[in-house]
Amino acid sequence: MNHIPNLEKIKAVSLPFRDIQKELMNLVRQDAERVGVTTQQLIVLLEIATNPTGGLEQLSDRMQLSPSTLSGIVDRLVKSGLLVRERSERDRRNLELHLSAEGLSKYREAFHPERSLFLQRMSYALELPEEDLNLMLGVQQRMLARLRGTEGSD
């Protein structure tokens, strides 16, 4: 059997990232279920509500999802009346995505501060001391740069 150097340290460092991501997605899933959409649909509504410009290609880039995956989610949101596709006023060749009135209502209900488990738990987590949060963010950014092989290549 091959010996992997530093395996225990690798696990100790990487598994908490997985656990945090899993818990965040679980919280969003619970909010999504409460308002009757899927987790992915709610994340798309959130992204469009907070970054309303652009079409499918820009949304795909921002969300780091393939256009084909995102297209299916968007199609279902359009069919359910939560999203609207409109011709761009700036460039009539392009379609832009916007929340419908119902989509905006669904987004607001999902992320209502008194009902959203995601917002409640994140607010609690963000009560950690500012210096701890800044240290964590800095370490995460440096670790990500090293994993991507881009540290020091500014």
Secondary structure, 3 states (H helix, E strand, C coil): CCCCCCHHHHHHHHHHHHHHHHHHHHHHHHHHHHHCCCHHHHHHHHHHHHCCCCCHHHHHHHHCCCHHHHHHHHHHHHHCCCEEEEECCCCCCCEEEEECHHHHHHHHHHCCCCCCHHHHHHHHHCCCCHHHHHHHHHHHHHHHHHHHCCCCCC
